[in-house]
Amino acid sequence: MKKKQHFLACTVLASMIAVVVANPALADDVLVGVNVVNLYPLAVEQQEAMLNEMKSAGVRVIRASITLDEKGVAFAELVSKLGIKIEWLIFRFGGYEPGGKPLSAADPEQFRRTFAPILARLEEKNIELAAFELGNEFNLAGYNSEFPHPDKGMVYGLNDLSHNPDVQQVAKGYLQYLKVLAALKDLRDHSKLNRHTPILTGGLAVYETDDGPLPKGTNTDLVSANATLEFMRANGLDQLVDAYAVHVYPRGNAPGNAAAANTRKDGLAKYVLQECRAAGSAAGKPCWLTEWGFNNANMKCPIDDSGRTLLVREMMDSLRPYVREGRLAGLFAYAWNDPPGAKSASPLTLYRCGALTESGKVAIDASMLK
């Protein structure tokens, strides 16, 4: 009898765990949006027209910068009036300049002095944000001048941050970054409207390859996203953020091919989302995929977007289990628009030929993740 009771108890417990681990209701909580590339060179009328196009397409949240001046406040107010929220990409902070002044030079007090007044102005205008994302791809040489040999073509790992002279300066920058994060958390915690707004790490660049030399011809250096998160977690990251932000641009070869799809799925698991955990876990935080996308080099109108649409559908299928497990809480496709003044159109752009592409419609459809 005791054995039977024990068996029944274990069965019930296992069922309860299964409900928690794979709960489709969590798909209702995932935030799905789109990146909007710097709109500030555009006139207000042009900004509003583009934002109205997004609203008509069903976009309810965008990842965008808010400059630390009245121009940024005006942009945020325009977005808010249209019923769209901003996931605030804080691109420069505390004197750090991506690719210029190093991350280790970031000053928490300077950040506080420049950031606090703008956050207060936004709250005066009743603007609630979707998230704060501090920084962008600072684990990559192009955005972080701490790398002494930026074109070596290497992916560095956790051990390198402690023992490799070429990477120890990057580690110092990471430690300084955590101090700025602490200042951001303090400002967020003492705000009125946004005290529960999630704080994200800066979006981390991912090359889907093991630590070591990159493929021939790839002349950049980076610390892997996994190693970056593990290092910063060991130094208090999880007390400062609500989620980790990561970026990925998978290879778009062989749309519809099962073997290629499985390779991309395995890459997501190993290099992109390995550190992601459900909210409340002692082992880490959920992830937000704040940049992702596939190229479509066809610039003709009308556009043939069939191949990219297959890839985006496949991606949503691969991400669905992470959403259901609570390990993925945000998803932002890159990008709605080309940068203003760009010499040529980006193959990543989702809005083409005067309309949102089919792949773009799929990428911003949260129901695809249920």
VEXVO-108769 format. One record per residue (C-alpha): z, x, y; residue number from 1. Coordinates in Angstrom, 2 decimals. Layout:
<<Z X Y> NUM>
...
// end
This chain:
<<0.00 0.00 0.00> 1>
<<0.91 2.79 2.40> 2>
<<-2.38 4.53 1.62> 3>
<<-4.27 1.32 2.37> 4>
<<-2.40 0.84 5.66> 5>
<<-3.07 4.45 6.58> 6>
<<-6.78 3.99 5.79> 7>
<<-6.97 0.84 7.90> 8>
<<-5.16 2.50 10.79> 9>
<<-7.55 5.46 10.70> 10>
<<-10.53 3.11 10.55> 11>
<<-9.32 1.17 13.60> 12>
<<-8.60 4.40 15.47> 13>
<<-12.04 5.77 14.64> 14>
<<-13.62 2.55 15.88> 15>
<<-11.66 2.76 19.14> 16>
<<-12.72 6.38 19.64> 17>
<<-16.36 5.46 18.98> 18>
<<-16.20 2.77 21.67> 19>
<<-14.82 5.26 24.19> 20>
<<-17.26 8.02 23.26> 21>
<<-20.42 5.93 23.32> 22>
<<-19.92 3.04 25.69> 23>
<<-23.14 1.55 27.09> 24>
<<-21.12 0.04 29.93> 25>
<<-20.80 3.54 31.39> 26>
<<-24.52 3.38 32.16> 27>
<<-23.64 0.83 34.83> 28>
<<-21.65 3.52 36.64> 29>
<<-24.31 6.23 36.76> 30>
<<-25.71 6.82 40.24> 31>
<<-29.50 7.15 40.21> 32>
<<-31.38 8.26 43.30> 33>
<<-33.95 10.60 44.74> 34>
<<-34.06 13.78 46.80> 35>
<<-35.46 13.51 50.31> 36>
<<-36.70 16.79 51.73> 37>
<<-35.66 17.61 55.29> 38>
<<-36.77 14.74 57.51> 39>
<<-35.45 16.11 60.79> 40>
<<-38.80 17.39 62.08> 41>
<<-40.06 13.79 61.92> 42>
<<-39.73 11.28 64.72> 43>
<<-37.10 8.57 64.21> 44>
<<-39.86 6.00 63.69> 45>
<<-41.35 8.11 60.91> 46>
<<-37.94 8.58 59.30> 47>
<<-37.33 4.85 59.39> 48>
<<-40.75 4.05 57.90> 49>
<<-40.14 6.43 54.98> 50>
<<-36.65 5.10 54.38> 51>
<<-37.96 1.52 54.40> 52>
<<-40.50 2.51 51.74> 53>
<<-37.64 3.87 49.65> 54>
<<-35.57 0.75 50.15> 55>
<<-38.50 -1.44 49.11> 56>
<<-38.88 0.67 45.95> 57>
<<-35.24 0.03 45.04> 58>
<<-33.71 3.34 46.15> 59>
<<-30.07 2.85 47.04> 60>
<<-28.92 6.46 47.27> 61>
<<-30.58 9.68 48.43> 62>
<<-29.64 13.34 48.28> 63>
<<-30.13 14.74 51.75> 64>
<<-28.58 17.10 54.28> 65>
<<-26.71 15.87 57.33> 66>
<<-26.90 18.49 60.04> 67>
<<-23.62 19.24 61.79> 68>
<<-24.68 17.74 65.11> 69>
<<-25.49 14.39 66.70> 70>
<<-28.99 14.48 65.22> 71>
<<-27.45 14.51 61.76> 72>
<<-25.08 11.70 62.67> 73>
<<-27.99 9.60 63.97> 74>
<<-29.94 10.18 60.74> 75>
<<-26.95 9.20 58.61> 76>
<<-26.44 6.07 60.71> 77>
<<-30.08 5.07 60.24> 78>
<<-29.81 5.53 56.48> 79>
<<-26.57 3.55 56.33> 80>
<<-27.99 0.63 58.34> 81>
<<-30.73 0.28 55.72> 82>
<<-28.12 -0.10 52.98> 83>
<<-28.72 3.36 51.48> 84>
<<-25.98 5.90 50.79> 85>
<<-26.26 9.66 51.19> 86>
<<-25.22 12.24 48.65> 87>
<<-24.50 14.85 51.32> 88>
<<-26.00 18.24 50.52> 89>
<<-23.96 20.68 52.64> 90>
<<-26.55 23.44 52.72> 91>
<<-24.87 25.94 55.09> 92>
<<-21.13 26.30 55.45> 93>
<<-18.52 28.55 57.00> 94>
<<-21.05 31.11 58.17> 95>
<<-22.78 31.39 54.78> 96>
<<-26.57 31.25 55.05> 97>
<<-28.59 30.75 51.86> 98>
<<-30.52 33.97 51.33> 99>
<<-28.97 35.45 54.49> 100>
<<-25.27 35.88 55.18> 101>
<<-23.49 36.31 51.84> 102>
<<-21.34 33.76 50.08> 103>
<<-18.37 36.12 50.23> 104>
<<-18.51 35.88 54.04> 105>
<<-17.98 32.11 54.05> 106>
<<-14.94 31.32 56.22> 107>
<<-12.90 28.24 55.19> 108>
<<-11.48 27.83 58.70> 109>
<<-14.89 28.05 60.33> 110>
<<-16.11 25.46 57.85> 111>
<<-13.19 23.21 58.71> 112>
<<-13.84 23.52 62.47> 113>
<<-17.53 22.64 62.20> 114>
<<-17.41 20.08 59.41> 115>
<<-14.37 17.99 60.36> 116>
<<-15.77 16.62 63.67> 117>
<<-19.00 15.45 62.03> 118>
<<-17.15 13.78 59.16> 119>
<<-14.96 12.05 61.75> 120>
<<-18.06 10.88 63.67> 121>
<<-19.56 9.46 60.48> 122>
<<-16.37 7.57 59.74> 123>
<<-16.27 6.22 63.29> 124>
<<-19.62 4.64 62.46> 125>
<<-18.26 3.25 59.19> 126>
<<-20.48 5.45 57.03> 127>
<<-19.36 5.86 53.43> 128>
<<-21.00 8.64 51.45> 129>
<<-22.05 8.81 47.82> 130>
<<-20.76 12.37 47.34> 131>
<<-20.18 15.73 48.97> 132>
<<-22.20 18.58 47.40> 133>
<<-21.12 21.98 48.72> 134>
<<-24.04 24.38 48.55> 135>
<<-27.30 24.73 46.68> 136>
<<-28.26 27.13 43.86> 137>
<<-25.95 29.92 45.02> 138>
<<-26.02 31.28 41.44> 139>
<<-29.64 32.30 42.13> 140>
<<-30.70 35.43 44.02> 141>
<<-32.97 33.52 46.40> 142>
<<-29.99 31.60 47.79> 143>
<<-27.36 34.30 47.44> 144>
<<-27.73 37.72 49.03> 145>
<<-24.85 39.12 46.94> 146>
<<-27.32 40.09 44.18> 147>
<<-28.10 43.82 44.66> 148>
<<-31.35 43.73 42.65> 149>
<<-32.72 40.22 43.32> 150>
<<-36.04 40.78 41.56> 151>
<<-34.80 42.40 38.35> 152>
<<-35.56 39.33 36.24> 153>
<<-32.17 38.79 34.60> 154>
<<-29.87 35.98 33.55> 155>
<<-26.29 37.24 33.76> 156>
<<-23.42 35.82 31.72> 157>
<<-19.67 35.42 31.99> 158>
<<-18.86 38.98 30.94> 159>
<<-21.16 40.34 33.67> 160>
<<-19.11 38.65 36.40> 161>
<<-16.10 40.75 35.41> 162>
<<-17.61 43.99 34.17> 163>
<<-21.16 44.49 35.45> 164>
<<-21.20 46.36 38.80> 165>
<<-24.44 44.57 39.72> 166>
<<-22.73 41.18 39.48> 167>
<<-19.12 41.77 40.50> 168>
<<-20.00 41.14 44.15> 169>
<<-21.41 37.76 43.12> 170>
<<-18.03 37.01 41.53> 171>
<<-16.31 37.82 44.83> 172>
<<-18.58 35.31 46.52> 173>
<<-17.65 32.69 43.93> 174>
<<-13.94 33.22 44.65> 175>
<<-14.54 32.82 48.39> 176>
<<-16.59 29.68 47.69> 177>
<<-13.55 28.15 45.98> 178>
<<-11.57 28.63 49.18> 179>
<<-14.17 26.66 51.13> 180>
<<-14.10 23.99 48.44> 181>
<<-10.33 23.73 48.95> 182>
<<-10.89 23.14 52.68> 183>
<<-13.45 20.44 51.90> 184>
<<-11.06 18.74 49.48> 185>
<<-8.30 18.74 52.08> 186>
<<-10.61 17.15 54.66> 187>
<<-11.84 14.60 52.12> 188>
<<-8.31 13.74 50.98> 189>
<<-7.22 13.07 54.56> 190>
<<-10.27 11.05 55.57> 191>
<<-10.15 7.28 55.96> 192>
<<-13.33 5.89 54.43> 193>
<<-14.28 8.76 52.14> 194>
<<-11.03 9.87 50.55> 195>
<<-12.34 8.74 47.15> 196>
<<-15.87 10.11 47.63> 197>
<<-16.62 12.59 44.80> 198>
<<-16.83 16.31 45.57> 199>
<<-19.49 18.21 43.60> 200>
<<-20.10 21.88 43.13> 201>
<<-23.28 23.11 44.72> 202>
<<-26.25 22.33 42.48> 203>
<<-26.63 25.26 40.09> 204>
<<-30.04 26.60 39.14> 205>
<<-30.89 26.70 35.44> 206>
<<-33.43 28.82 33.59> 207>
<<-33.57 27.47 30.07> 208>
<<-33.18 30.81 28.34> 209>
<<-30.38 32.94 26.91> 210>
<<-28.54 35.55 28.96> 211>
<<-30.54 38.73 29.36> 212>
<<-34.06 39.58 30.59> 213>
<<-36.20 36.71 31.80> 214>
<<-39.78 36.34 30.55> 215>
<<-42.15 38.93 31.94> 216>
<<-43.35 38.02 35.42> 217>
<<-40.19 36.07 36.35> 218>
<<-38.84 38.26 39.12> 219>
<<-35.53 36.75 40.07> 220>
<<-31.87 37.16 39.14> 221>
<<-29.25 34.54 38.46> 222>
<<-25.92 33.95 36.80> 223>
<<-26.29 31.18 34.24> 224>
<<-24.92 27.77 35.20> 225>
<<-22.64 27.85 32.15> 226>
<<-21.17 31.24 33.11> 227>
<<-20.78 30.22 36.76> 228>
<<-18.83 27.10 35.82> 229>
<<-16.69 28.89 33.23> 230>
<<-15.77 31.62 35.73> 231>
<<-14.91 29.19 38.50> 232>
<<-12.99 26.89 36.14> 233>
<<-10.84 29.87 35.16> 234>
<<-10.10 30.28 38.88> 235>
<<-9.13 26.70 39.68> 236>
<<-12.42 24.83 40.13> 237>
<<-11.32 21.67 38.32> 238>
<<-8.50 21.11 40.80> 239>
<<-11.06 21.02 43.62> 240>
<<-14.06 19.02 42.39> 241>
<<-14.79 15.73 40.68> 242>
<<-18.04 16.83 39.06> 243>
<<-20.42 19.74 38.49> 244>
<<-23.93 19.61 39.97> 245>
<<-26.79 21.22 38.04> 246>
<<-30.57 21.44 38.46> 247>
<<-33.37 21.65 35.91> 248>
<<-37.15 21.58 35.94> 249>
<<-38.12 21.51 32.26> 250>
<<-41.49 22.73 31.03> 251>
<<-43.90 19.82 31.08> 252>
<<-46.07 20.95 28.19> 253>
<<-47.49 18.55 25.60> 254>
<<-46.41 15.13 26.93> 255>
<<-45.83 12.77 24.01> 256>
<<-45.50 15.61 21.48> 257>
<<-42.32 15.25 19.38> 258>
<<-41.79 18.98 18.85> 259>
<<-42.09 19.75 22.56> 260>
<<-39.76 16.85 23.34> 261>
<<-37.13 18.20 20.93> 262>
<<-37.36 21.65 22.52> 263>
<<-36.70 20.13 25.94> 264>
<<-33.81 18.06 24.54> 265>
<<-32.24 21.16 22.98> 266>
<<-32.63 23.02 26.28> 267>
<<-30.74 20.29 28.13> 268>
<<-27.89 20.48 25.63> 269>
<<-27.60 24.27 25.58> 270>
<<-28.36 25.41 29.12> 271>
<<-27.97 22.44 31.47> 272>
<<-25.33 19.97 30.29> 273>
<<-23.19 22.08 27.96> 274>
<<-20.20 22.18 30.32> 275>
<<-20.22 18.45 31.13> 276>
<<-17.25 16.35 30.03> 277>
<<-16.17 12.76 30.56> 278>
<<-13.94 12.02 33.53> 279>
<<-10.31 12.65 32.70> 280>
<<-11.03 15.33 30.12> 281>
<<-8.86 18.44 30.23> 282>
<<-11.90 20.47 29.16> 283>
<<-14.03 19.89 32.25> 284>
<<-15.72 17.40 34.56> 285>
<<-18.77 15.14 34.41> 286>
<<-22.10 16.47 35.66> 287>
<<-24.51 15.22 38.27> 288>
<<-28.12 16.28 37.84> 289>
<<-28.86 16.56 41.56> 290>
<<-32.36 17.98 41.13> 291>
<<-34.75 17.42 38.25> 292>
<<-38.44 16.76 37.89> 293>
<<-41.82 17.54 36.41> 294>
<<-44.97 18.78 38.09> 295>
<<-48.16 16.78 38.38> 296>
<<-50.77 19.09 39.84> 297>
<<-53.32 16.27 40.19> 298>
<<-53.55 15.71 43.95> 299>
<<-56.47 13.27 43.83> 300>
<<-56.25 9.61 44.78> 301>
<<-55.91 7.41 42.87> 302>
<<-53.54 9.64 40.95> 303>
<<-53.46 9.99 37.16> 304>
<<-49.71 10.10 36.53> 305>
<<-49.76 9.14 32.85> 306>
<<-48.67 12.53 31.47> 307>
<<-45.78 12.93 33.88> 308>
<<-44.68 9.36 33.21> 309>
<<-44.39 10.17 29.50> 310>
<<-42.26 13.21 30.34> 311>
<<-39.97 11.26 32.65> 312>
<<-39.47 8.51 30.04> 313>
<<-38.64 11.19 27.48> 314>
<<-36.15 12.76 29.90> 315>
<<-34.37 9.45 30.46> 316>
<<-34.14 8.98 26.69> 317>
<<-32.62 12.45 26.33> 318>
<<-30.10 11.82 29.12> 319>
<<-28.99 8.39 27.92> 320>
<<-26.37 9.67 25.43> 321>
<<-24.73 11.81 28.13> 322>
<<-24.48 8.76 30.39> 323>
<<-23.01 6.62 27.63> 324>
<<-20.44 9.31 26.85> 325>
<<-19.50 9.56 30.53> 326>
<<-20.65 13.19 30.70> 327>
<<-23.44 12.48 33.20> 328>
<<-22.57 10.44 36.28> 329>
<<-25.40 11.08 38.74> 330>
<<-29.15 11.67 38.58> 331>
<<-31.44 12.54 41.52> 332>
<<-35.16 13.07 40.98> 333>
<<-36.96 15.70 43.05> 334>
<<-38.50 14.72 45.39> 335>
<<-39.72 11.64 47.19> 336>
<<-41.65 13.52 49.89> 337>
<<-43.24 16.84 50.75> 338>
<<-41.43 18.98 53.31> 339>
<<-42.70 18.08 56.80> 340>
<<-45.21 20.68 57.93> 341>
<<-45.81 22.04 54.43> 342>
<<-49.16 23.83 54.06> 343>
<<-49.89 22.09 50.77> 344>
<<-48.55 19.15 48.80> 345>
<<-45.86 19.81 46.18> 346>
<<-46.78 18.91 42.58> 347>
<<-43.22 17.55 42.23> 348>
<<-43.71 14.85 44.87> 349>
<<-43.14 11.31 43.59> 350>
<<-44.65 9.38 46.51> 351>
<<-48.42 9.92 46.44> 352>
<<-51.51 8.17 47.74> 353>
<<-49.45 5.76 49.84> 354>
<<-47.22 4.51 47.02> 355>
<<-44.49 5.49 44.60> 356>
<<-46.04 6.90 41.43> 357>
<<-45.41 5.38 38.02> 358>
<<-43.27 8.36 37.02> 359>
<<-41.29 7.93 40.24> 360>
<<-40.58 4.29 39.40> 361>
<<-39.22 5.31 36.00> 362>
<<-37.17 8.20 37.46> 363>
<<-35.23 5.93 39.83> 364>
<<-34.74 3.09 37.34> 365>
<<-31.07 3.13 36.27> 366>
<<-31.78 0.56 33.55> 367>
<<-33.66 3.30 31.66> 368>
<<-30.29 4.93 30.94> 369>
<<-28.63 1.89 29.35> 370>
// end
